[in-house]
């Protein structure tokens, strides 16, 4: 024991060293453990589009446990020599039916007819635009990826074309022409190649793939679009815990203000609704005139007005 601890100061009321501050804030909670989450994807990956409702809920409720990193995987360099024998795809026209099948199964609307008359020749152009925006702002990069997917899957726009990409970026309030031009530089291609290398190092062979890695560099790899419970179980395994604290989901009006557009399946997954319950839920939660209910490819979607 330090002998100074026996000395009591009448003014401070402290026996021993009072320190510099009489009152200070402390936090005795253990630091929150986190895992690194790698989401390996591609702008034209149809199953990645199908995963969006589940991934949104996972991020919303369990995002505080992860450091999220989106990695471009390079699905289609070009059609020269490309073949996906497992899905019977060797030319652009073969993709149309596959996309429609994914859309019907997942209920995230996919048109797919662009593969018949205006096919995407490479997924690298939108991937490079993503990398440019990601260097500036991670959240804006996520916004771009969402808008690019809506454009190609729902609205049938060719996101392999510079003008389409420019239009998407402009809508975000950024300089589309400048960003698309930068995306064509060797430096941006090098960043994309770095993503490909990371994807290979993670053992990724298909999209979507989510890899959860803990501090001991051990973790879980989840391939394909899976239910929410699969990702929650993977997170528990990576964190080596039996319980997680889920955050509440935002109110529908708050989410719509942020996103601008939500498809029925996204609303169902986030709020645990059946498809037939969505209409009444919208009426209950949103003020009249604050949104518009529309339909695309047999699926209801909601737009902010």
C-alpha positions as CSV (number, residue, x, y, z in Angstrom):
1,X,0.0,0.0,0.0
2,X,1.2,3.5,-0.8
3,X,1.7,5.5,2.4
4,X,0.0,8.5,0.8
5,X,-3.2,6.6,1.0
6,X,-3.1,7.3,4.7
7,X,-3.1,11.0,4.1
8,X,-6.6,12.6,4.0
9,X,-7.2,16.0,2.5
10,X,-9.8,18.0,4.4
11,X,-10.7,20.2,1.4
12,X,-11.1,17.4,-1.2
13,X,-12.4,14.8,1.2
14,X,-10.1,12.2,-0.3
15,X,-7.7,9.9,1.5
16,X,-4.8,9.3,-0.9
17,X,-4.2,10.7,-4.4
18,X,-7.4,12.5,-5.6
19,X,-6.3,12.4,-9.2
20,X,-6.9,15.2,-11.7
21,X,-10.7,15.1,-11.8
22,X,-13.0,15.0,-8.9
23,X,-15.8,13.8,-11.2
24,X,-15.2,11.8,-14.3
25,X,-17.3,9.5,-16.5
26,X,-16.4,5.8,-16.7
27,X,-17.8,2.8,-18.5
28,X,-17.4,-0.6,-16.9
29,X,-19.2,-2.4,-19.7
30,X,-17.0,-4.8,-21.7
31,X,-16.2,-3.6,-25.2
32,X,-18.8,-5.0,-27.7
33,X,-17.2,-7.8,-29.6
34,X,-17.5,-7.5,-33.4
35,X,-16.8,-9.7,-36.4
36,X,-15.7,-8.7,-39.9
37,X,-18.5,-9.4,-42.4
38,X,-17.5,-9.7,-46.0
39,X,-20.4,-9.6,-48.4
40,X,-19.1,-10.8,-51.8
41,X,-21.5,-9.8,-54.5
42,X,-22.0,-8.4,-58.0
43,X,-24.3,-5.7,-59.4
44,X,-26.0,-8.2,-61.8
45,X,-26.2,-11.1,-59.4
46,X,-29.9,-12.1,-59.3
47,X,-29.7,-14.1,-56.1
48,X,-28.1,-11.0,-54.4
49,X,-31.1,-9.0,-55.4
50,X,-33.3,-11.8,-54.0
51,X,-31.3,-11.6,-50.7
52,X,-31.9,-7.8,-50.2
53,X,-35.0,-8.2,-47.9
54,X,-33.2,-10.6,-45.5
55,X,-29.9,-8.7,-45.7
56,X,-31.6,-5.4,-44.8
57,X,-33.2,-6.9,-41.7
58,X,-29.9,-8.6,-40.7
59,X,-28.0,-5.3,-41.0
60,X,-30.8,-3.4,-39.2
61,X,-31.0,-5.7,-36.2
62,X,-27.5,-7.1,-35.9
63,X,-25.3,-4.6,-37.7
64,X,-23.9,-3.4,-34.4
65,X,-22.1,-6.8,-34.1
66,X,-20.3,-6.5,-37.5
67,X,-18.0,-4.4,-39.5
68,X,-19.6,-4.6,-42.9
69,X,-17.5,-4.7,-46.1
70,X,-19.0,-5.2,-49.5
71,X,-16.6,-6.9,-52.0
72,X,-17.1,-7.0,-55.8
73,X,-16.8,-10.5,-57.1
74,X,-16.6,-10.1,-60.9
75,X,-19.5,-12.2,-62.1
76,X,-19.2,-11.3,-65.8
77,X,-16.0,-10.0,-67.3
78,X,-17.4,-10.5,-70.9
79,X,-19.3,-13.0,-72.9
80,X,-16.2,-14.1,-74.7
81,X,-15.7,-17.7,-73.5
82,X,-18.2,-17.3,-70.6
83,X,-20.2,-20.4,-69.8
84,X,-22.3,-21.4,-66.7
85,X,-23.0,-25.0,-67.5
86,X,-24.7,-25.6,-64.2
87,X,-27.5,-23.1,-65.1
88,X,-27.4,-23.8,-68.8
89,X,-26.1,-20.3,-69.6
90,X,-23.6,-19.7,-72.5
91,X,-25.1,-16.6,-74.1
92,X,-27.0,-13.5,-73.0
93,X,-30.4,-14.8,-74.1
94,X,-30.0,-17.8,-71.7
95,X,-30.1,-15.4,-68.7
96,X,-33.6,-14.1,-69.3
97,X,-35.5,-17.2,-68.2
98,X,-33.2,-17.8,-65.3
99,X,-33.7,-14.2,-64.0
100,X,-37.5,-14.5,-64.3
101,X,-37.4,-17.7,-62.4
102,X,-35.4,-16.2,-59.5
103,X,-37.8,-13.2,-59.4
104,X,-40.9,-15.4,-59.2
105,X,-39.3,-17.6,-56.5
106,X,-38.0,-14.7,-54.4
107,X,-40.8,-12.3,-55.2
108,X,-38.2,-9.5,-55.7
109,X,-39.4,-8.4,-59.1
110,X,-37.1,-9.2,-62.0
111,X,-38.0,-8.5,-65.7
112,X,-35.0,-9.9,-67.5
113,X,-36.0,-9.2,-71.0
114,X,-33.0,-6.9,-71.6
115,X,-31.0,-10.1,-72.1
116,X,-32.9,-10.6,-75.3
117,X,-32.5,-7.2,-76.9
118,X,-30.0,-5.1,-75.0
119,X,-27.8,-7.4,-72.9
120,X,-25.3,-6.4,-70.3
121,X,-21.9,-7.2,-71.8
122,X,-19.9,-7.0,-68.6
123,X,-20.6,-6.4,-64.9
124,X,-17.3,-4.7,-64.5
125,X,-18.5,-1.1,-65.4
126,X,-21.0,-0.8,-62.5
127,X,-18.6,-2.6,-60.2
128,X,-15.9,0.0,-61.0
129,X,-18.4,2.8,-60.4
130,X,-19.2,1.2,-57.1
131,X,-15.5,1.2,-56.2
132,X,-15.1,4.9,-57.1
133,X,-18.0,5.9,-54.9
134,X,-16.9,3.5,-52.1
135,X,-13.6,5.4,-51.8
136,X,-15.5,8.6,-51.2
137,X,-18.4,7.3,-49.0
138,X,-19.3,3.7,-48.1
139,X,-22.9,4.6,-47.5
140,X,-23.3,6.3,-50.8
141,X,-21.7,3.3,-52.5
142,X,-24.5,1.1,-50.9
143,X,-27.1,3.6,-52.3
144,X,-25.6,3.3,-55.7
145,X,-25.6,-0.5,-55.6
146,X,-29.2,-0.5,-54.7
147,X,-30.2,1.9,-57.4
148,X,-28.2,0.0,-60.0
149,X,-29.9,-3.2,-59.1
150,X,-33.3,-1.6,-59.2
151,X,-32.4,-0.3,-62.7
152,X,-31.3,-3.6,-64.1
153,X,-33.7,-6.0,-62.4
154,X,-36.9,-4.1,-62.2
155,X,-36.7,-1.3,-64.9
156,X,-34.7,-3.4,-67.4
157,X,-31.9,-0.8,-67.9
158,X,-28.5,-1.8,-69.1
159,X,-26.2,-0.9,-66.2
160,X,-23.2,-1.9,-68.3
161,X,-23.6,1.3,-70.4
162,X,-21.9,4.5,-69.4
163,X,-25.0,6.7,-69.9
164,X,-27.2,4.6,-67.7
165,X,-24.6,4.6,-65.0
166,X,-24.2,8.4,-65.3
167,X,-27.9,8.9,-65.0
168,X,-28.0,6.7,-61.8
169,X,-25.2,8.6,-60.2
170,X,-26.7,12.0,-61.1
171,X,-29.9,11.1,-59.4
172,X,-27.8,10.6,-56.2
173,X,-26.7,14.2,-56.4
174,X,-23.2,13.3,-57.6
175,X,-21.4,14.2,-60.8
176,X,-22.2,11.1,-62.8
177,X,-20.0,12.0,-65.8
178,X,-17.0,12.6,-63.7
179,X,-17.4,9.4,-61.6
180,X,-18.0,7.2,-64.7
181,X,-14.9,8.7,-66.3
182,X,-12.9,7.9,-63.2
183,X,-14.3,4.4,-63.1
184,X,-12.6,3.8,-66.5
185,X,-9.1,4.5,-65.1
186,X,-6.4,1.9,-64.6
187,X,-6.4,2.9,-60.9
188,X,-10.0,1.9,-60.5
189,X,-9.5,-1.3,-62.3
190,X,-6.7,-2.1,-59.9
191,X,-9.1,-1.5,-56.9
192,X,-11.5,-3.9,-58.6
193,X,-8.8,-6.5,-59.0
194,X,-7.9,-6.1,-55.3
195,X,-11.6,-7.0,-54.5
196,X,-11.3,-10.1,-56.8
197,X,-8.1,-11.2,-55.0
198,X,-9.8,-10.7,-51.6
199,X,-12.7,-12.8,-52.8
200,X,-10.4,-15.6,-53.9
201,X,-8.5,-15.5,-50.6
202,X,-11.9,-16.0,-48.8
203,X,-12.6,-19.1,-50.9
204,X,-15.6,-17.5,-52.6
205,X,-16.8,-19.3,-55.7
206,X,-20.4,-18.1,-56.1
207,X,-22.6,-15.1,-55.2
208,X,-23.9,-14.0,-52.8
209,X,-21.4,-15.2,-50.2
210,X,-21.2,-13.8,-46.7
211,X,-18.1,-14.5,-44.7
212,X,-18.1,-13.8,-40.9
213,X,-14.6,-13.7,-39.4
214,X,-13.9,-13.1,-35.7
215,X,-10.8,-11.7,-33.9
216,X,-9.1,-15.1,-34.0
217,X,-9.5,-15.1,-37.8
218,X,-12.0,-18.0,-37.6
219,X,-15.5,-17.8,-38.7
220,X,-18.3,-18.9,-41.0
221,X,-18.9,-18.8,-44.8
222,X,-22.5,-18.8,-46.0
223,X,-23.1,-19.3,-49.7
224,X,-26.3,-18.4,-51.4
225,X,-29.4,-16.4,-50.5
226,X,-30.4,-18.0,-47.1
227,X,-33.1,-17.2,-44.5
228,X,-32.4,-14.7,-41.7
229,X,-31.9,-17.5,-39.1
230,X,-29.0,-18.8,-41.1
231,X,-27.1,-15.5,-40.8
232,X,-28.0,-15.1,-37.2
233,X,-26.7,-18.6,-36.4
234,X,-23.5,-17.8,-38.3
235,X,-23.0,-14.6,-36.4
236,X,-23.5,-16.5,-33.1
237,X,-20.9,-19.0,-34.2
238,X,-18.4,-16.4,-35.2
239,X,-18.9,-14.5,-31.9
240,X,-18.9,-17.8,-29.9
241,X,-22.1,-16.8,-28.1
242,X,-25.5,-18.3,-27.5
243,X,-27.4,-15.0,-27.5
244,X,-27.5,-11.8,-29.4
245,X,-29.3,-8.5,-28.7
246,X,-31.4,-7.6,-31.7
247,X,-32.1,-3.9,-32.3
248,X,-35.7,-2.9,-33.1
249,X,-36.6,-2.3,-36.7
250,X,-37.4,1.3,-37.8
251,X,-41.0,2.4,-38.3
252,X,-42.2,2.1,-41.9
253,X,-42.5,5.8,-42.4
254,X,-39.0,6.4,-41.2
255,X,-37.6,3.6,-43.5
256,X,-39.5,4.8,-46.5
257,X,-38.2,8.4,-46.0
258,X,-34.7,7.0,-46.1
259,X,-35.0,4.5,-48.9
260,X,-37.6,6.1,-51.2
261,X,-38.9,2.8,-52.5
262,X,-39.7,-0.6,-50.9
263,X,-41.0,-3.7,-52.4
264,X,-43.6,-5.9,-50.8
265,X,-41.2,-8.7,-50.0
266,X,-38.9,-6.3,-48.1
267,X,-41.8,-5.0,-46.0
268,X,-43.0,-8.6,-45.3
269,X,-39.5,-9.7,-44.1
270,X,-38.7,-6.7,-42.0
271,X,-42.1,-6.6,-40.2
272,X,-42.9,-10.3,-40.1
273,X,-46.0,-9.9,-42.3
274,X,-47.8,-12.3,-44.7
275,X,-48.1,-11.0,-48.3
276,X,-51.9,-10.4,-47.9
277,X,-51.3,-8.2,-44.8
278,X,-49.0,-5.6,-46.5
279,X,-51.9,-3.4,-47.8
280,X,-53.6,-3.0,-44.4
281,X,-50.2,-2.5,-42.7
282,X,-49.4,0.3,-45.1
283,X,-52.7,2.0,-44.4
284,X,-52.2,1.6,-40.7
285,X,-48.6,2.9,-40.5
286,X,-48.5,5.7,-43.2
287,X,-50.3,8.9,-43.4
288,X,-52.6,9.4,-46.5
289,X,-50.7,11.1,-49.3
290,X,-47.2,10.3,-47.9
291,X,-46.7,7.4,-50.2
292,X,-48.0,5.7,-53.4
293,X,-48.7,2.0,-53.8
294,X,-47.8,0.7,-57.3
295,X,-47.3,-2.6,-58.9
296,X,-44.6,-4.1,-61.1
297,X,-44.4,-7.6,-62.5
298,X,-47.3,-8.7,-60.2
299,X,-45.6,-7.4,-57.1
300,X,-46.7,-4.4,-55.0
301,X,-44.2,-1.7,-54.1
302,X,-44.3,1.5,-52.1
303,X,-42.8,4.8,-53.2
304,X,-42.3,8.0,-51.1
305,X,-44.3,10.9,-52.5
